Amino acid sequence: MRLALRLFWRDWRSGELGVLLLAVVLAVAIVTTLGLFVDRMQRAVEIRSATFLAGDLVLRATREVPEEWLGLARAEGLRTAQVLRFASMVFAGDNMKLASVKAVSSNYPLLGRVTISDATGAPPREVSHGPPPGEIWADARLLPALGLTVGHRLGLGTTELVLAAVLHQEPDGGGSLVALGPRVTMNIADIPASGVIQPGSRVQYSYLFAGEPAALARWRARIEPLITEGQKFISVEEGQPQVARSIERARSFLLLAGSLGVVLAGVALAMATRRYTERHADYVAILKTLGASAAMIRSLYAGNLALLAMLGILLGWTLGWLVQALAFMAVREIFALDVPGSVGMKSLWLGVGTGALCLLGLATPPLLRMAGSSPLRVLRRDAQDSGAGRGVYASGLLAFALLLYWYSGDLQLSLLVLGCLLLASLVVGGLSYGLLRRARLPGVQAQSALRLAFAALQRHAALNAVQILVFSLCLMLLLIMVLVRTALLDEWQRELPPRTPNHFLVNIAPYQVEGLKAFLSEHGLVHAGLYPMVPGRVLTINGAPARVLDGEELNIDREFNLTWSDTLPEDNRLVQGRWWGRDGRDEVSAEQGVARALGLKLGDRIGIQIGADRFETTLSSIRQLDWDSMRPNFFLMFPRQVLQQRAGMWLTSFYLEPGRKELLNELVREYPTISVLEMDALLAQLRGIIRQLSLAVEFVLLLLFVSGALVMIASVQAGLDGRFQESAILRALGAGRRLVLGSLIIEFALLGLFAGLLATMGAELAGWYIQTRIMDMDFHLHPLLWLSGPVCGATVAALLGLMSCRRVVNTPPITVLRDLG
C-alpha cells in the first residue's frame, strides 16, 4: 500500500491522474445530480398530483363504511379524513338555491390546499383546512343569487351557518358529477343539527387516506377483498387518468434521461481510462524490466485505483449533491408545494456505484493486464499493448449493463439503451473509419489549413473514428432527449388548448335545446355541439351474449350513454367503415376502445336494450376520439332514425371566461331544470400539474446538456498528447501558429459535422422507437433537425477544439520535443 501511495502521489504531482480523476468526479457527479434531481422532482410531482384527490387514496361509497376499516388504517400510520357530498337547498331570507354541499372533517384536506377569499373581489389566499364548526364557505356565484355577502348567515336544513369566506378552489373540487350547482363547504360536525341527511338520502361518502406508499398498499390489500357494491377505491391513476398518463410519460422521460446520464458518465470514464493506460504502459514495462513481478504490479495499480476511486467518488458525490441542491433552490418558488428536502439513498449509492463499477469495469482490466506486458514495449514503442482485448470491452459493457439496470430497475429499458449504444458504436465507428481512410481532398494547396486538417484526419483515422463516436453518441443522446421533450410538451399542449370547454350543461330537456342554443349564441359562447343522451346496455353480439375479451377493462354490465347524430363530431375520426349521413337507419358506430374490448368487427350485429325495448343494429364504423377533450363523447352513436323517438335529456359543453361566472346564474334562472357542471377548477389543476411536469423536463434536459458538454470536453482533453507532438513538429518545420490552430479548428469542425449527421440519423430512429413503443405517442420526422444537427455538431466541436487546443499552439515546440526526448 505504501508503494501505491507513492505512485498515486507521483501521478498526482505530474498531472497524470488529473484527467482520470476529473472523469471519475464527472461520472459520479452526473449520475448523482440526475439521480437526486429526478428522484426529488418525481416525488414532488407525485405529491402534487395526489392533491387532485386531497389524499393519496380515496375510498368512495354510497353508505358509511365500517369504523373497523378506519381503525386498521390508523394502525398502519395512515392519516384519514372524511367528506360527504350531496345536493340540498340553501336559503337566505326568501331566496333559495339548489347547491352542491360538501361536508368535510376537521383534518381535511390531507394533501393540497383550499383557496378562499374574505370577500367577493378580495385577493384569494390558501389555507390547509376546511371551515370550522358553525361556518360555511360558498362559491362566488351563489352570493349574488341569494343576495349575500361574507358575514351573513346561510340556511341549510334546520340550521344556519355563518358565511365566513368565498370558496374559489378545493384540491378535489373539480369534475364530480355530484357537483351540480354552486358549491358550498361546511364542517361535518354541523350535519346532525341540519337534519339534511335522512334515511334514503342520496349521499356520496368519501374517505381520504395519506401516508407511506407501502402502508397504503398493505391496508388496501386487507380491505379490498371486503369491498362490496357501491364501494370503490380511487387513486390518481383511476380518478384522473389524464394526469396519470401525463405523469407516466414524464416519469418515462426522466428515467430515460437518467439512464442516458449513466451512459454519458461511462463514456467520459472510458475516454479517460484509455489515456491513462496508454501513458502508464511504458512505466509498467520499465517496472518489469527492473524485476517487478506481475502480482506486485497488479497490487500496485489496484491500490492506486482504490485511492483514486475514494477521492473521485467523494468529490463527485459532493459536487452532484451541491448542483441538484442549487437547481432545486432555483425551482422551489415555482412549485405550488414544498419540494421534498430529503434525498433518496438509492441515488446516493448509485453515484458511488457508478465510480466504483466504471473503474472496476473500464480501468482495472487493462491496467491489470498490463502486468503481463513484454519489456520490449520500452524498446519498441510500436509494440501492441496486451491490455487491449475483447475481455476489456466485455467488462466495460458488463459495468454499463449493471449500472443501467441498477438505475432504471427496468430490464427492457436497460437492454434497449445498451443495445442502441452497441449498434450505434458499431455503425458510427465503422462508417467513420471507412470514410476517413478512403476520402480524398483534391485541388487544395499543400500549405493550407484545410489540407493539414484533412491529412490529420486520415493519419489518425482510428483515433478520430473514436472521437467521432464519442461526439456522435453525446449529440445523439441530447437530440433524442430534445425530440422526446418536444413531443411531450406538444402532446400536453394539444390535450389542453387555451379555450378547452370548462363547463358542462346536463339535463337539457328536448324542448329547451333551441332556446339554449340562442342563449349561448347571444352571449358569445361557442358550444361543442348538443347531443341527446339515452342510457342503454349492450346485450348481444351476433346473437351471443356480449363479453369483454381477456386483458381488456370494460364494465359491460353498466349502462352506456348512447346518442344519435347526422354528422361525425369534429373531434372524432373514422378508423374503419363509413359514416351514414342523414339517410342512416339500421346502423351504429362504436368507439375504438369499446370495439377492441368487445372484439367487434364491421358488419357485426349488436343487440341493444333501452329500458324495456330491445333491438339489433349493424356496426358500420369504428371511431377514434379524444376522451380528454372536455367535449361530449360517446361509446356508441346511432343515426337519427334509430334513437330520435327514444331520446331523453341532452348535454353540451362550452368555454366560459373566469370573469363571466355570474352568467351562469342568469342561465340557471332562465333554465332552472338544467344542471351546470363546472370543470374550470379541474382544468386549472390539470394545467398546474402539466406546467410542473414541463418544468421538470426542462431542468433535466438542461442538466443533460451540461453533462454532454463536459463529456465532450473530457474526450477532447484525452487526445491532446498527440496534438501537442504534431503541433511541435509542424512548428519546428516552419508552420505558423495561425496555420496550426486553423487546421485544428477545421479538423474538429469536420469531426463535428460528420458526428452531427450520424447523431441526427440515430436520434430519429431512437426517437421513433421511444415515442411509439414506450411512451405510446405519435411520431413525425423532423426535417429541420437534419440541418441543425450537423451544423450544431460542427459548431460545438470547433469551439471545443478552439478552447482546448489554444494551449497546444501556445506551448513552445522545444518544450514538447524535449519531453519526447
ChimeraX attribute file (.defattr): number of C-alpha atoms within 10 A of each C-alpha:
attribute: neighborCount
match mode: 1-to-1
recipient: residues
	/A:1	13
	/A:2	9
	/A:3	14
	/A:4	19
	/A:5	14
	/A:6	13
	/A:7	16
	/A:8	21
	/A:9	15
	/A:10	13
	/A:11	15
	/A:12	14
	/A:13	11
	/A:14	10
	/A:15	11
	/A:16	17
	/A:17	18
	/A:18	15
	/A:19	21
	/A:20	27
	/A:21	23
	/A:22	18
	/A:23	28
	/A:24	33
	/A:25	27
	/A:26	29
	/A:27	34
	/A:28	32
	/A:29	31
	/A:30	33
	/A:31	33
	/A:32	32
	/A:33	32
	/A:34	31
	/A:35	32
	/A:36	26
	/A:37	28
	/A:38	24
	/A:39	20
	/A:40	20
	/A:41	24
	/A:42	21
	/A:43	14
	/A:44	22
	/A:45	21
	/A:46	16
	/A:47	19
	/A:48	23
	/A:49	27
	/A:50	24
	/A:51	20
	/A:52	25
	/A:53	25
	/A:54	25
	/A:55	27
	/A:56	24
	/A:57	24
	/A:58	23
	/A:59	18
	/A:60	20
	/A:61	20
	/A:62	15
	/A:63	13
	/A:64	14
	/A:65	16
	/A:66	8
	/A:67	8
	/A:68	9
	/A:69	15
	/A:70	18
	/A:71	13
	/A:72	14
	/A:73	22
	/A:74	15
	/A:75	12
	/A:76	16
	/A:77	15
	/A:78	19
	/A:79	18
	/A:80	22
	/A:81	20
	/A:82	20
	/A:83	20
	/A:84	23
	/A:85	19
	/A:86	19
	/A:87	22
	/A:88	16
	/A:89	14
	/A:90	20
	/A:91	19
	/A:92	18
	/A:93	11
	/A:94	6
	/A:95	11
	/A:96	13
	/A:97	16
	/A:98	17
	/A:99	22
	/A:100	22
	/A:101	26
	/A:102	22
	/A:103	23
	/A:104	25
	/A:105	20
	/A:106	16
	/A:107	13
	/A:108	23
	/A:109	28
	/A:110	23
	/A:111	24
	/A:112	25
	/A:113	22
	/A:114	22
	/A:115	18
	/A:116	24
	/A:117	19
	/A:118	18
	/A:119	16
	/A:120	18
	/A:121	9
	/A:122	10
	/A:123	9
	/A:124	17
	/A:125	12
	/A:126	14
	/A:127	13
	/A:128	13
	/A:129	18
	/A:130	23
	/A:131	21
	/A:132	17
	/A:133	16
	/A:134	15
	/A:135	20
	/A:136	29
	/A:137	27
	/A:138	24
	/A:139	20
	/A:140	24
	/A:141	20
	/A:142	23
	/A:143	19
	/A:144	12
	/A:145	17
	/A:146	17
	/A:147	11
	/A:148	18
	/A:149	18
	/A:150	19
	/A:151	14
	/A:152	14
	/A:153	19
	/A:154	23
	/A:155	19
	/A:156	22
	/A:157	15
	/A:158	11
	/A:159	16
	/A:160	20
	/A:161	19
	/A:162	17
	/A:163	24
	/A:164	23
	/A:165	23
	/A:166	26
	/A:167	23
	/A:168	19
	/A:169	21
	/A:170	23
	/A:171	23
	/A:172	21
	/A:173	21
	/A:174	20
	/A:175	19
	/A:176	13
	/A:177	12
	/A:178	16
	/A:179	23
	/A:180	22
	/A:181	24
	/A:182	24
	/A:183	23
	/A:184	22
	/A:185	23
	/A:186	26
	/A:187	22
	/A:188	19
	/A:189	15
	/A:190	20
	/A:191	19
	/A:192	12
	/A:193	12
	/A:194	15
	/A:195	12
	/A:196	17
	/A:197	14
	/A:198	9
	/A:199	6
	/A:200	6
	/A:201	10
	/A:202	14
	/A:203	18
	/A:204	18
	/A:205	21
	/A:206	24
	/A:207	19
	/A:208	24
	/A:209	24
	/A:210	22
	/A:211	19
	/A:212	12
	/A:213	12
	/A:214	10
	/A:215	16
	/A:216	18
	/A:217	12
	/A:218	12
	/A:219	20
	/A:220	16
	/A:221	11
	/A:222	12
	/A:223	13
	/A:224	12
	/A:225	8
	/A:226	9
	/A:227	13
	/A:228	9
	/A:229	7
	/A:230	10
	/A:231	18
	/A:232	14
	/A:233	17
	/A:234	17
	/A:235	17
	/A:236	21
	/A:237	15
	/A:238	12
	/A:239	15
	/A:240	18
	/A:241	14
	/A:242	17
	/A:243	21
	/A:244	17
	/A:245	15
	/A:246	19
	/A:247	20
	/A:248	14
	/A:249	20
	/A:250	23
	/A:251	21
	/A:252	17
	/A:253	24
	/A:254	26
	/A:255	22
	/A:256	22
	/A:257	24
	/A:258	29
	/A:259	25
	/A:260	26
	/A:261	28
	/A:262	25
	/A:263	25
	/A:264	27
	/A:265	28
	/A:266	31
	/A:267	25
	/A:268	28
	/A:269	30
	/A:270	23
	/A:271	25
	/A:272	27
	/A:273	25
	/A:274	18
	/A:275	20
	/A:276	19
	/A:277	21
	/A:278	15
	/A:279	13
	/A:280	15
	/A:281	23
	/A:282	20
	/A:283	16
	/A:284	27
	/A:285	22
	/A:286	18
	/A:287	16
	/A:288	19
	/A:289	14
	/A:290	10
	/A:291	9
	/A:292	14
	/A:293	14
	/A:294	18
	/A:295	11
	/A:296	14
	/A:297	21
	/A:298	19
	/A:299	17
	/A:300	20
	/A:301	21
	/A:302	19
	/A:303	19
	/A:304	20
	/A:305	21
	/A:306	16
	/A:307	16
	/A:308	22
	/A:309	23
	/A:310	15
	/A:311	15
	/A:312	25
	/A:313	25
	/A:314	19
	/A:315	18
	/A:316	28
	/A:317	27
	/A:318	16
	/A:319	19
	/A:320	27
	/A:321	21
	/A:322	15
	/A:323	20
	/A:324	22
	/A:325	15
	/A:326	12
	/A:327	16
	/A:328	20
	/A:329	12
	/A:330	10
	/A:331	14
	/A:332	14
	/A:333	11
	/A:334	12
	/A:335	17
	/A:336	14
	/A:337	15
	/A:338	11
	/A:339	20
	/A:340	15
	/A:341	10
	/A:342	8
	/A:343	14
	/A:344	13
	/A:345	11
	/A:346	15
	/A:347	20
	/A:348	19
	/A:349	14
	/A:350	23
	/A:351	30
	/A:352	23
	/A:353	19
	/A:354	30
	/A:355	30
	/A:356	22
	/A:357	22
	/A:358	29
	/A:359	24
	/A:360	18
	/A:361	23
	/A:362	28
	/A:363	24
	/A:364	24
	/A:365	20
	/A:366	23
	/A:367	27
	/A:368	21
	/A:369	19
	/A:370	25
	/A:371	24
	/A:372	19
	/A:373	21
	/A:374	18
	/A:375	18
	/A:376	15
	/A:377	19
	/A:378	17
	/A:379	11
	/A:380	9
	/A:381	11
	/A:382	9
	/A:383	12
	/A:384	12
	/A:385	19
	/A:386	16
	/A:387	21
	/A:388	16
	/A:389	12
	/A:390	9
	/A:391	14
	/A:392	19
	/A:393	15
	/A:394	14
	/A:395	19
	/A:396	22
	/A:397	19
	/A:398	17
	/A:399	21
	/A:400	25
	/A:401	19
	/A:402	14
	/A:403	23
	/A:404	27
	/A:405	16
	/A:406	17
	/A:407	22
	/A:408	17
	/A:409	12
	/A:410	13
	/A:411	13
	/A:412	12
	/A:413	19
	/A:414	22
	/A:415	14
	/A:416	15
	/A:417	20
	/A:418	20
	/A:419	13
	/A:420	15
	/A:421	16
	/A:422	13
	/A:423	13
	/A:424	19
	/A:425	18
	/A:426	13
	/A:427	13
	/A:428	24
	/A:429	20
	/A:430	15
	/A:431	16
	/A:432	23
	/A:433	21
	/A:434	14
	/A:435	14
	/A:436	21
	/A:437	15
	/A:438	9
	/A:439	11
	/A:440	11
	/A:441	9
	/A:442	7
	/A:443	7
	/A:444	11
	/A:445	10
	/A:446	10
	/A:447	10
	/A:448	13
	/A:449	21
	/A:450	21
	/A:451	19
	/A:452	21
	/A:453	23
	/A:454	19
	/A:455	18
	/A:456	18
	/A:457	23
	/A:458	19
	/A:459	13
	/A:460	14
	/A:461	19
	/A:462	18
	/A:463	14
	/A:464	22
	/A:465	25
	/A:466	19
	/A:467	24
	/A:468	29
	/A:469	27
	/A:470	24
	/A:471	29
	/A:472	31
	/A:473	27
	/A:474	28
	/A:475	30
	/A:476	25
	/A:477	25
	/A:478	24
	/A:479	23
	/A:480	25
	/A:481	25
	/A:482	18
	/A:483	21
	/A:484	25
	/A:485	19
	/A:486	15
	/A:487	18
	/A:488	22
	/A:489	18
	/A:490	11
	/A:491	14
	/A:492	18
	/A:493	13
	/A:494	13
	/A:495	18
	/A:496	17
	/A:497	11
	/A:498	10
	/A:499	10
	/A:500	20
	/A:501	23
	/A:502	22
	/A:503	21
	/A:504	22
	/A:505	19
	/A:506	22
	/A:507	17
	/A:508	22
	/A:509	16
	/A:510	12
	/A:511	9
	/A:512	15
	/A:513	17
	/A:514	10
	/A:515	12
	/A:516	18
	/A:517	15
	/A:518	12
	/A:519	14
	/A:520	14
	/A:521	12
	/A:522	9
	/A:523	9
	/A:524	10
	/A:525	16
	/A:526	14
	/A:527	19
	/A:528	20
	/A:529	14
	/A:530	19
	/A:531	22
	/A:532	24
	/A:533	23
	/A:534	20
	/A:535	17
	/A:536	20
	/A:537	19
	/A:538	22
	/A:539	19
	/A:540	16
	/A:541	20
	/A:542	15
	/A:543	12
	/A:544	11
	/A:545	11
	/A:546	18
	/A:547	17
	/A:548	16
	/A:549	12
	/A:550	8
	/A:551	7
	/A:552	12
	/A:553	12
	/A:554	14
	/A:555	11
	/A:556	16
	/A:557	11
	/A:558	11
	/A:559	14
	/A:560	18
	/A:561	16
	/A:562	21
	/A:563	26
	/A:564	22
	/A:565	20
	/A:566	16
	/A:567	12
	/A:568	15
	/A:569	14
	/A:570	9
	/A:571	15
	/A:572	14
	/A:573	15
	/A:574	17
	/A:575	12
	/A:576	16
	/A:577	15
	/A:578	13
	/A:579	19
	/A:580	20
	/A:581	13
	/A:582	12
	/A:583	10
	/A:584	16
	/A:585	16
	/A:586	17
	/A:587	21
	/A:588	26
	/A:589	28
	/A:590	24
	/A:591	21
	/A:592	20
	/A:593	17
	/A:594	19
	/A:595	20
	/A:596	15
	/A:597	18
	/A:598	19
	/A:599	14
	/A:600	18
	/A:601	17
	/A:602	17
	/A:603	15
	/A:604	17
	/A:605	21
	/A:606	22
	/A:607	20
	/A:608	17
	/A:609	16
	/A:610	17
	/A:611	11
	/A:612	6
	/A:613	9
	/A:614	13
	/A:615	12
	/A:616	20
	/A:617	20
	/A:618	19
	/A:619	22
	/A:620	21
	/A:621	23
	/A:622	27
	/A:623	24
	/A:624	15
	/A:625	18
	/A:626	12
	/A:627	14
	/A:628	13
	/A:629	15
	/A:630	21
	/A:631	22
	/A:632	17
	/A:633	21
	/A:634	18
	/A:635	18
	/A:636	22
	/A:637	23
	/A:638	24
	/A:639	23
	/A:640	19
	/A:641	17
	/A:642	19
	/A:643	20
	/A:644	15
	/A:645	8
	/A:646	15
	/A:647	19
	/A:648	16
	/A:649	18
	/A:650	20
	/A:651	21
	/A:652	21
	/A:653	26
	/A:654	19
	/A:655	19
	/A:656	21
	/A:657	10
	/A:658	9
	/A:659	7
	/A:660	9
	/A:661	12
	/A:662	15
	/A:663	13
	/A:664	18
	/A:665	18
	/A:666	12
	/A:667	16
	/A:668	14
	/A:669	12
	/A:670	13
	/A:671	15
	/A:672	12
	/A:673	13
	/A:674	22
	/A:675	21
	/A:676	21
	/A:677	21
	/A:678	26
	/A:679	20
	/A:680	21
	/A:681	18
	/A:682	21
	/A:683	18
	/A:684	14
	/A:685	22
	/A:686	19
	/A:687	19
	/A:688	16
	/A:689	22
	/A:690	22
	/A:691	16
	/A:692	20
	/A:693	23
	/A:694	17
	/A:695	16
	/A:696	23
	/A:697	25
	/A:698	16
	/A:699	18
	/A:700	22
	/A:701	21
	/A:702	13
	/A:703	20
	/A:704	24
	/A:705	20
	/A:706	12
	/A:707	26
	/A:708	25
	/A:709	19
	/A:710	20
	/A:711	26
	/A:712	25
	/A:713	18
	/A:714	22
	/A:715	24
	/A:716	22
	/A:717	18
	/A:718	21
	/A:719	17
	/A:720	15
	/A:721	13
	/A:722	12
	/A:723	15
	/A:724	20
	/A:725	16
	/A:726	17
	/A:727	25
	/A:728	23
	/A:729	16
	/A:730	16
	/A:731	17
	/A:732	14
	/A:733	9
	/A:734	8
	/A:735	14
	/A:736	14
	/A:737	16
	/A:738	11
	/A:739	19
	/A:740	24
	/A:741	22
	/A:742	20
	/A:743	21
	/A:744	28
	/A:745	26
	/A:746	23
	/A:747	26
	/A:748	27
	/A:749	25
	/A:750	23
	/A:751	26
	/A:752	29
	/A:753	25
	/A:754	24
	/A:755	30
	/A:756	33
	/A:757	24
	/A:758	27
	/A:759	31
	/A:760	26
	/A:761	15
	/A:762	24
	/A:763	26
	/A:764	21
	/A:765	14
	/A:766	21
	/A:767	22
	/A:768	20
	/A:769	16
	/A:770	21
	/A:771	19
	/A:772	12
	/A:773	11
	/A:774	14
	/A:775	18
	/A:776	12
	/A:777	16
	/A:778	11
	/A:779	16
	/A:780	11
	/A:781	12
	/A:782	11
	/A:783	8
	/A:784	8
	/A:785	19
	/A:786	17
	/A:787	13
	/A:788	14
	/A:789	25
	/A:790	25
	/A:791	18
	/A:792	19
	/A:793	26
	/A:794	25
	/A:795	19
	/A:796	21
	/A:797	29
	/A:798	23
	/A:799	14
	/A:800	20
	/A:801	22
	/A:802	18
	/A:803	13
	/A:804	15
	/A:805	21
	/A:806	15
	/A:807	13
	/A:808	24
	/A:809	20
	/A:810	13
	/A:811	13
	/A:812	15
	/A:813	19
	/A:814	13
	/A:815	11
	/A:816	18
	/A:817	15
	/A:818	8
	/A:819	8
	/A:820	8
	/A:821	6
